[in-house]
Amino acid sequence: MKIKVLMVDDHALFRDGMRYVLQQLADEVEIIDCGNFADGMKQAADNPDIDLALIDLHMPGGNGVLSIQEFHASNPSIPLVVVSGSDQREDIERAMEYGAMGFISKMSSSKIMLSALRMVMDGGVYLPPQLLHAAVEKLEQANNDRRTDRANKSGLTLRQMETLQLLAEGLSNKEISMRMNLAEGTVKIHTAAIYQALRVNSRMEAVSVARRLGFLPPVESNSNGIAF
């Protein structure tokens, strides 16, 4: 398997370290690295077959979280992960709202980074546990979801159970946000919380585990044994 990764960060030492992590993602990994946002945008335009983009929030030519919005708007098909030294809750929420599928702290170990990147490439959403807890707590307070009102023994809130049900229906993040009347970034945070609670890395795994634990009804089948 061969993949192409775009890495945009102004710290050469960090880029060198990330190369070691990225080379473990597939049998063959082509890495395009840039030291500023403008070069990153150009490389993305010149390489439409990029499989994954890693972008720092703060670097020359960029505009913080707004750079994430700009990159995603120009390259909506490229899975985007923010790799940043920032632990600001607002940065995380806005980055996810603006199109990021993951937010990885630069303080994370190479093992955690590799696991997070694989999760995103499999279609999942990743947030660092310590940042995820803070973001979920804020969202629950905003929606009057108290942690004492949990939906099941895995610690999923009612909002997260509702999100899980819609994931099982095959809805996209955008469709779920419309159905629940939530920002898409909020849906991503709920989804990341579900992954962590169920200890899974993808939507398919989340739904499968939830059914096995009884949090979702089993798949029905017709008389021919075909699930529907």
Residue pairs with C-beta under 8 A, 6 or more apart in sequence:
1 26
1 27
1 28
2 26
2 27
2 28
2 29
2 30
3 25
3 26
3 28
3 29
3 30
3 51
3 52
3 121
4 29
4 30
4 31
4 32
4 47
4 49
4 50
4 51
4 52
5 22
5 25
5 29
5 30
5 31
5 32
5 50
5 51
5 52
5 53
5 54
6 32
6 33
6 34
6 40
6 43
6 44
6 47
6 50
6 52
6 53
6 54
6 78
7 15
7 18
7 22
7 31
7 32
7 33
7 34
7 53
7 54
8 33
8 34
8 35
8 36
8 37
8 39
8 40
8 53
8 54
8 55
8 56
8 59
9 15
9 18
9 33
9 34
9 35
9 54
9 55
9 56
9 59
9 83
10 35
10 36
10 56
10 59
10 60
11 56
12 35
14 106
15 33
15 35
17 110
18 54
18 83
18 113
19 31
19 33
20 110
21 110
21 113
21 114
21 117
22 29
22 31
22 117
23 29
23 31
24 114
25 52
25 114
25 117
25 118
25 121
32 43
32 47
32 50
34 40
34 43
35 59
35 60
36 59
36 60
36 61
36 62
37 55
37 59
37 60
37 61
37 62
37 63
37 67
38 61
39 61
40 53
40 55
40 71
41 70
41 71
41 74
43 50
44 50
44 53
44 71
44 74
44 75
44 78
45 74
45 75
50 75
50 78
51 78
51 79
51 121
52 78
52 79
52 81
52 117
52 120
52 121
53 71
53 75
53 78
53 79
53 80
53 81
54 81
54 82
54 83
54 117
55 67
55 68
55 71
55 80
55 81
55 82
55 83
56 62
56 82
56 83
56 84
57 64
57 65
57 67
57 68
57 82
57 84
57 86
57 91
57 95
58 64
58 84
58 86
63 70
64 91
65 91
65 94
65 95
65 98
66 98
68 80
68 82
68 94
68 95
68 98
68 99
68 100
69 98
69 99
71 80
71 99
72 80
72 98
72 99
72 100
73 99
76 99
79 101
79 120
79 121
80 99
80 100
80 101
80 102
81 100
81 101
81 102
81 103
81 104
81 116
81 117
81 120
81 126
82 95
82 100
82 102
82 103
82 104
83 104
83 106
83 113
84 91
84 103
84 104
84 105
84 106
85 105
85 106
85 107
86 92
87 105
87 130
87 131
89 131
89 134
89 135
89 138
92 103
92 127
92 131
92 135
93 135
93 185
93 186
93 189
94 185
95 103
95 185
96 103
96 125
96 127
96 184
96 185
96 188
96 189
97 183
97 184
97 185
97 186
98 185
101 120
101 124
101 125
101 126
101 188
102 116
102 117
102 119
102 120
102 125
102 126
102 127
103 126
103 127
103 128
103 131
104 112
104 113
104 116
104 117
104 126
104 128
105 128
105 131
108 116
108 128
112 128
115 201
116 126
117 126
118 201
119 125
119 126
119 195
119 201
119 202
120 126
122 201
122 202
123 202
123 203
124 191
124 195
124 201
124 202
124 203
125 188
125 189
125 191
125 192
125 195
126 192
126 195
127 135
127 189
127 192
129 196
132 189
132 192
132 193
132 196
135 189
136 157
136 189
136 190
136 193
137 147
139 145
139 159
139 186
139 189
139 190
140 146
140 147
140 157
140 159
143 159
145 157
145 158
145 159
147 157
149 157
149 158
150 156
150 157
151 157
151 158
151 160
151 161
151 215
152 161
152 213
152 215
154 197
154 198
154 213
154 215
155 197
156 164
156 193
156 194
156 197
156 215
157 193
159 180
159 190
160 190
160 193
160 194
160 197
161 215
162 180
163 176
163 180
163 187
163 190
163 191
163 194
164 194
164 206
164 207
164 210
164 215
164 216
165 216
166 175
166 176
166 179
166 180
167 176
167 191
167 194
167 203
167 206
167 207
168 207
168 210
168 211
168 216
171 179
173 184
173 187
173 188
173 191
174 184
176 182
176 187
177 183
177 184
177 186
177 187
180 187
182 190
191 203
194 206
195 201
195 202
195 206
198 205
198 206
198 209
198 210
198 213
199 209
200 206
200 209
207 216
210 216
211 217
211 218
211 219
219 227
219 228
220 227
220 228
221 227
221 228
222 228
